[in-house]
Amino acid sequence: MKKILFIDTWSQADRFINPLISSFNKDRNMCYLLHCDSMFLNSRYSTLKSINNSEYKNFDLKNFNYSFNLAINQINPDLVIFITIHGIIQRWANFVLKQKDIPCYFYMHGIREDNPAVIKSSFLYKIKRVFFYTNVYKHLAKEFIKINGLTIKNIFFMIKYYKELIFFNHRYTNNPSINLGFDYKVMFLNHNKDEKYFQKNYPINTNVEFIVSGNISSIIPAIKSQELNLEKNCLLFISQTEIYSKVNLIKLLKKLQKIASHLELKLIFRPHPRDVKNIEIAKELNISISKYSEIHDLARTKVAAGLNSALMLGYMSLNIHIIQINDSVNLSLCSNLNYNNYSDINIDDLDDFKIKDIKLKNDETPILINPVETIKNKIYYDFK
């Protein structure tokens, strides 16, 4: 029996970690989630609620005076699992864990891409962000100095860290120059191409082991969707926040309405967990908003449309036809992963897309490999 600790920014990680935790529990392991809801849900994402799941014990870092050192000492895990590596919470925790020689594992909960577009934000948002992340940083800096000592070298290091966090956030998140909190035993990937991405963009320890597991959050629902006998009568649009301008989204949804009508399918809008404005746009166009789980939506979809959402990996594993939405700045997921059952549509030239060019395959043989088993078996092997 092992004590397995998951660490993430917030308890909203539940949907990404629960499949693995459920499998660990069957083998009589003890699982925990350590998060920072008290910081991020109350101040940064007030519309989201904390999640409590009886499958595992749930701790807020606030219970440990915002000290990962204290939290790790009291929980005393055998290993720690992350689903994100670039955030301040993850890097802070990983730094502390390295001092204690506790092995860290990581698996991808979403999609990562080289040189992602810079998301534009208002001046007020930027000011709020400075105050918010300065407050989080103070706890990290305090712990760093307590562990490494109050020296001139360490003070200048933390000043550089703060400068990148606050003033160069795009680099901090996507291609950091400050090496703090990137030490992993194993990193589980969606695809073998992800290895090059992580080695290129993050200062990860050179002895890390990369293993392709597939994506838990999309492939597990795809596997479970096979148990439902639903009519495949939908064209499902996978929304993503902060990607589309209002004008482009309206044009795109109207185009998808025409495509769905031509294919005799019903257009369904599947919102992102943080969608608000995009949902209102879809409602104004009389498009049905999905309130179902990924499992249900995967089971009823004949054609999916998306840009680079992780859910598209689930559709790929089911060999479902995808309308790949392309723009000038974001990754074309289907092309990047060499998926061959898709059609391209350019959001900047929607008139160029010809509905008659969509060729739906009759053979939709799924290619399903369970990522939970891949991850779990590797961890068990390391601890046997």
TIVO-369017 format. One record per residue (C-alpha): residue in three letters; x, y, z. Coordinates in steps of 0.05 Angstrom, whole numbers. Example, Ala and Ser with C-alpha at 12.3 -4.5 7.8 and 13.67 -1.06 7.14 Angstrom:
2
(pt ala, (246, -90, 156))
(pt ser, (273, -21, 143))
REM end
This chain:
384
(pt met, (0, 0, 0))
(pt lys, (27, 68, -20))
(pt lys, (9, 139, 0))
(pt ile, (-1, 176, -65))
(pt leu, (-7, 251, -66))
(pt phe, (-35, 291, -124))
(pt ile, (-18, 365, -125))
(pt asp, (-54, 417, -167))
(pt thr, (-75, 489, -167))
(pt trp, (-146, 473, -148))
(pt ser, (-196, 417, -133))
(pt gln, (-224, 426, -204))
(pt ala, (-169, 377, -222))
(pt asp, (-217, 323, -199))
(pt arg, (-241, 305, -269))
(pt phe, (-169, 293, -291))
(pt ile, (-144, 254, -231))
(pt asn, (-205, 214, -211))
(pt pro, (-197, 157, -262))
(pt leu, (-127, 143, -238))
(pt ile, (-145, 150, -165))
(pt ser, (-204, 102, -173))
(pt ser, (-156, 50, -201))
(pt phe, (-105, 62, -146))
(pt asn, (-159, 54, -94))
(pt lys, (-178, -15, -120))
(pt asp, (-108, -37, -102))
(pt arg, (-116, -10, -30))
(pt asn, (-71, 51, -38))
(pt met, (-85, 116, -1))
(pt cys, (-95, 177, -46))
(pt tyr, (-95, 251, -29))
(pt leu, (-104, 317, -66))
(pt leu, (-68, 379, -42))
(pt his, (-93, 443, -75))
(pt cys, (-98, 519, -67))
(pt asp, (-173, 532, -74))
(pt ser, (-169, 583, -19))
(pt met, (-124, 625, -63))
(pt phe, (-148, 612, -134))
(pt leu, (-223, 599, -128))
(pt asn, (-238, 655, -80))
(pt ser, (-195, 708, -114))
(pt arg, (-183, 689, -186))
(pt tyr, (-240, 644, -209))
(pt ser, (-298, 661, -162))
(pt thr, (-350, 628, -207))
(pt leu, (-320, 559, -196))
(pt lys, (-335, 517, -134))
(pt ser, (-291, 470, -93))
(pt ile, (-299, 396, -107))
(pt asn, (-300, 344, -52))
(pt asn, (-294, 272, -75))
(pt ser, (-301, 213, -27))
(pt glu, (-250, 175, -69))
(pt tyr, (-192, 212, -36))
(pt lys, (-174, 259, 21))
(pt asn, (-175, 332, 2))
(pt phe, (-128, 384, 32))
(pt asp, (-122, 459, 20))
(pt leu, (-52, 488, 28))
(pt lys, (-83, 540, 74))
(pt asn, (-90, 484, 126))
(pt phe, (-14, 482, 128))
(pt asn, (-3, 558, 132))
(pt tyr, (13, 559, 57))
(pt ser, (75, 517, 67))
(pt phe, (88, 458, 22))
(pt asn, (145, 438, 68))
(pt leu, (97, 431, 126))
(pt ala, (44, 397, 84))
(pt ile, (92, 345, 56))
(pt asn, (120, 331, 124))
(pt gln, (51, 318, 153))
(pt ile, (21, 279, 94))
(pt asn, (87, 241, 83))
(pt pro, (72, 213, 14))
(pt asp, (112, 158, -21))
(pt leu, (105, 193, -87))
(pt val, (72, 255, -117))
(pt ile, (35, 262, -183))
(pt phe, (25, 327, -221))
(pt ile, (-19, 341, -282))
(pt thr, (12, 409, -296))
(pt ile, (85, 430, -293))
(pt his, (86, 504, -313))
(pt gly, (44, 536, -258))
(pt ile, (71, 571, -197))
(pt ile, (38, 522, -149))
(pt gln, (68, 462, -185))
(pt arg, (137, 491, -190))
(pt trp, (136, 512, -117))
(pt ala, (114, 443, -94))
(pt asn, (164, 407, -139))
(pt phe, (221, 449, -111))
(pt val, (203, 428, -40))
(pt leu, (195, 355, -59))
(pt lys, (264, 354, -92))
(pt gln, (295, 373, -25))
(pt lys, (261, 312, 6))
(pt asp, (279, 263, -49))
(pt ile, (206, 245, -60))
(pt pro, (196, 220, -132))
(pt cys, (151, 263, -176))
(pt tyr, (110, 238, -234))
(pt phe, (72, 278, -286))
(pt tyr, (19, 265, -338))
(pt met, (-12, 313, -387))
(pt his, (-84, 335, -374))
(pt gly, (-87, 377, -437))
(pt ile, (-50, 398, -499))
(pt arg, (15, 437, -501))
(pt glu, (42, 473, -562))
(pt asp, (104, 512, -583))
(pt asn, (97, 588, -584))
(pt pro, (24, 593, -565))
(pt ala, (-11, 658, -580))
(pt val, (-7, 713, -527))
(pt ile, (-76, 721, -497))
(pt lys, (-96, 794, -496))
(pt ser, (-123, 821, -431))
(pt ser, (-147, 888, -405))
(pt phe, (-105, 936, -364))
(pt leu, (-150, 924, -303))
(pt tyr, (-140, 848, -310))
(pt lys, (-65, 858, -313))
(pt ile, (-65, 900, -250))
(pt lys, (-107, 849, -213))
(pt arg, (-60, 794, -236))
(pt val, (1, 831, -208))
(pt phe, (-31, 836, -139))
(pt phe, (-56, 764, -140))
(pt tyr, (9, 731, -162))
(pt thr, (51, 776, -117))
(pt asn, (12, 748, -58))
(pt val, (24, 676, -81))
(pt tyr, (97, 692, -95))
(pt lys, (108, 717, -24))
(pt his, (93, 648, 4))
(pt leu, (139, 615, -47))
(pt ala, (196, 664, -33))
(pt lys, (189, 655, 42))
(pt glu, (194, 579, 35))
(pt phe, (252, 583, -15))
(pt ile, (293, 627, 32))
(pt lys, (276, 584, 92))
(pt ile, (302, 522, 56))
(pt asn, (361, 551, 18))
(pt gly, (382, 607, 66))
(pt leu, (382, 683, 64))
(pt thr, (441, 698, 19))
(pt ile, (454, 752, -34))
(pt lys, (454, 699, -88))
(pt asn, (386, 671, -66))
(pt ile, (355, 740, -60))
(pt phe, (376, 759, -131))
(pt phe, (351, 691, -156))
(pt met, (282, 704, -127))
(pt ile, (281, 775, -155))
(pt lys, (294, 746, -224))
(pt tyr, (239, 695, -212))
(pt tyr, (189, 749, -192))
(pt lys, (208, 791, -252))
(pt glu, (193, 735, -301))
(pt leu, (129, 715, -264))
(pt ile, (100, 785, -264))
(pt phe, (128, 821, -325))
(pt phe, (143, 763, -373))
(pt asn, (86, 716, -357))
(pt his, (81, 686, -427))
(pt arg, (154, 665, -422))
(pt tyr, (145, 643, -350))
(pt thr, (89, 596, -371))
(pt asn, (113, 571, -438))
(pt asn, (189, 576, -441))
(pt pro, (217, 595, -372))
(pt ser, (288, 618, -363))
(pt ile, (287, 608, -287))
(pt asn, (301, 536, -267))
(pt leu, (261, 522, -204))
(pt gly, (214, 463, -195))
(pt phe, (224, 420, -257))
(pt asp, (250, 355, -228))
(pt tyr, (212, 291, -249))
(pt lys, (224, 217, -247))
(pt val, (175, 201, -304))
(pt met, (134, 244, -351))
(pt phe, (75, 211, -385))
(pt leu, (58, 241, -453))
(pt asn, (-2, 244, -499))
(pt his, (41, 230, -560))
(pt asn, (115, 217, -575))
(pt lys, (121, 287, -605))
(pt asp, (109, 317, -536))
(pt glu, (178, 295, -513))
(pt lys, (213, 344, -559))
(pt tyr, (165, 399, -536))
(pt phe, (181, 390, -462))
(pt gln, (256, 383, -473))
(pt lys, (257, 445, -516))
(pt asn, (214, 491, -472))
(pt tyr, (227, 472, -400))
(pt pro, (292, 462, -359))
(pt ile, (272, 391, -339))
(pt asn, (324, 346, -307))
(pt thr, (363, 306, -359))
(pt asn, (351, 238, -327))
(pt val, (275, 242, -333))
(pt glu, (241, 183, -367))
(pt phe, (189, 198, -420))
(pt ile, (133, 148, -433))
(pt val, (74, 155, -481))
(pt ser, (11, 138, -442))
(pt gly, (-43, 175, -479))
(pt asn, (-89, 227, -448))
(pt ile, (-129, 205, -388))
(pt ser, (-182, 261, -391))
(pt ser, (-202, 244, -462))
(pt ile, (-186, 171, -474))
(pt ile, (-219, 144, -411))
(pt pro, (-285, 177, -429))
(pt ala, (-276, 150, -500))
(pt ile, (-268, 80, -473))
(pt lys, (-329, 87, -428))
(pt ser, (-370, 116, -486))
(pt gln, (-366, 49, -520))
(pt glu, (-413, 22, -467))
(pt leu, (-469, 69, -489))
(pt asn, (-512, 51, -548))
(pt leu, (-531, 121, -572))
(pt glu, (-548, 144, -642))
(pt lys, (-491, 184, -672))
(pt asn, (-531, 244, -694))
(pt cys, (-489, 304, -672))
(pt leu, (-437, 351, -698))
(pt leu, (-403, 371, -633))
(pt phe, (-365, 437, -629))
(pt ile, (-313, 437, -573))
(pt ser, (-308, 507, -546))
(pt gln, (-244, 537, -516))
(pt thr, (-241, 601, -476))
(pt glu, (-201, 661, -499))
(pt ile, (-186, 631, -567))
(pt tyr, (-238, 662, -613))
(pt ser, (-259, 734, -621))
(pt lys, (-334, 745, -616))
(pt val, (-339, 762, -690))
(pt asn, (-300, 700, -712))
(pt leu, (-338, 654, -665))
(pt ile, (-405, 678, -692))
(pt lys, (-381, 666, -764))
(pt leu, (-353, 598, -746))
(pt leu, (-416, 574, -711))
(pt lys, (-460, 597, -768))
(pt lys, (-415, 558, -816))
(pt leu, (-419, 496, -772))
(pt gln, (-495, 503, -771))
(pt lys, (-495, 498, -847))
(pt ile, (-448, 439, -845))
(pt ala, (-491, 403, -793))
(pt ser, (-553, 415, -835))
(pt his, (-520, 387, -897))
(pt leu, (-498, 325, -859))
(pt glu, (-567, 318, -827))
(pt leu, (-536, 325, -758))
(pt lys, (-553, 369, -698))
(pt leu, (-501, 421, -679))
(pt ile, (-482, 417, -605))
(pt phe, (-440, 468, -568))
(pt arg, (-396, 436, -515))
(pt pro, (-372, 491, -468))
(pt his, (-305, 495, -434))
(pt pro, (-309, 494, -358))
(pt arg, (-294, 568, -356))
(pt asp, (-338, 588, -414))
(pt val, (-387, 644, -401))
(pt lys, (-387, 693, -460))
(pt asn, (-381, 638, -512))
(pt ile, (-443, 602, -484))
(pt glu, (-484, 666, -491))
(pt ile, (-462, 672, -564))
(pt ala, (-484, 601, -578))
(pt lys, (-551, 612, -544))
(pt glu, (-563, 674, -587))
(pt leu, (-554, 630, -648))
(pt asn, (-603, 578, -621))
(pt ile, (-549, 525, -614))
(pt ser, (-560, 471, -562))
(pt ile, (-512, 474, -504))
(pt ser, (-487, 406, -479))
(pt lys, (-499, 392, -406))
(pt tyr, (-477, 320, -413))
(pt ser, (-412, 287, -392))
(pt glu, (-355, 275, -441))
(pt ile, (-375, 202, -443))
(pt his, (-445, 218, -467))
(pt asp, (-422, 269, -518))
(pt leu, (-368, 222, -545))
(pt ala, (-421, 168, -554))
(pt arg, (-469, 210, -594))
(pt thr, (-420, 247, -639))
(pt lys, (-414, 232, -713))
(pt val, (-369, 291, -728))
(pt ala, (-329, 335, -680))
(pt ala, (-302, 405, -691))
(pt gly, (-246, 437, -651))
(pt leu, (-181, 474, -652))
(pt asn, (-133, 440, -603))
(pt ser, (-174, 415, -544))
(pt ala, (-151, 353, -508))
(pt leu, (-221, 323, -519))
(pt met, (-202, 317, -593))
(pt leu, (-153, 262, -572))
(pt gly, (-213, 222, -549))
(pt tyr, (-246, 230, -617))
(pt met, (-181, 209, -650))
(pt ser, (-178, 146, -608))
(pt leu, (-249, 130, -632))
(pt asn, (-230, 147, -704))
(pt ile, (-286, 199, -709))
(pt his, (-283, 250, -765))
(pt ile, (-258, 317, -740))
(pt ile, (-267, 385, -772))
(pt gln, (-199, 415, -754))
(pt ile, (-207, 490, -742))
(pt asn, (-144, 528, -761))
(pt asp, (-121, 599, -749))
(pt ser, (-56, 636, -759))
(pt val, (-27, 626, -689))
(pt asn, (-52, 561, -657))
(pt leu, (-31, 489, -666))
(pt ser, (-67, 447, -718))
(pt leu, (-75, 385, -674))
(pt cys, (-97, 335, -727))
(pt ser, (-40, 353, -773))
(pt asn, (11, 354, -717))
(pt leu, (-8, 285, -693))
(pt asn, (-14, 255, -763))
(pt tyr, (-88, 239, -755))
(pt asn, (-118, 224, -823))
(pt asn, (-193, 226, -811))
(pt tyr, (-205, 301, -813))
(pt ser, (-223, 362, -855))
(pt asp, (-190, 430, -850))
(pt ile, (-229, 495, -840))
(pt asn, (-193, 562, -835))
(pt ile, (-227, 610, -788))
(pt asp, (-198, 669, -828))
(pt asp, (-227, 643, -894))
(pt leu, (-290, 604, -878))
(pt asp, (-318, 612, -949))
(pt asp, (-261, 569, -975))
(pt phe, (-288, 508, -938))
(pt lys, (-331, 464, -983))
(pt ile, (-382, 422, -947))
(pt lys, (-381, 370, -1002))
(pt asp, (-307, 357, -988))
(pt ile, (-323, 324, -921))
(pt lys, (-313, 250, -931))
(pt leu, (-339, 210, -872))
(pt lys, (-308, 142, -864))
(pt asn, (-355, 83, -854))
(pt asp, (-301, 44, -816))
(pt glu, (-296, 77, -748))
(pt thr, (-254, 24, -714))
(pt pro, (-230, 52, -646))
(pt ile, (-157, 49, -625))
(pt leu, (-164, 47, -550))
(pt ile, (-105, 37, -502))
(pt asn, (-120, 52, -429))
(pt pro, (-72, 107, -404))
(pt val, (-90, 93, -331))
(pt glu, (-61, 23, -336))
(pt thr, (2, 49, -370))
(pt ile, (15, 101, -315))
(pt lys, (-4, 55, -257))
(pt asn, (37, -3, -281))
(pt lys, (99, 40, -289))
(pt ile, (92, 68, -218))
(pt tyr, (82, -1, -189))
(pt tyr, (144, -25, -227))
(pt asp, (186, 32, -198))
(pt phe, (163, 14, -127))
(pt lys, (165, -62, -130))
REM end
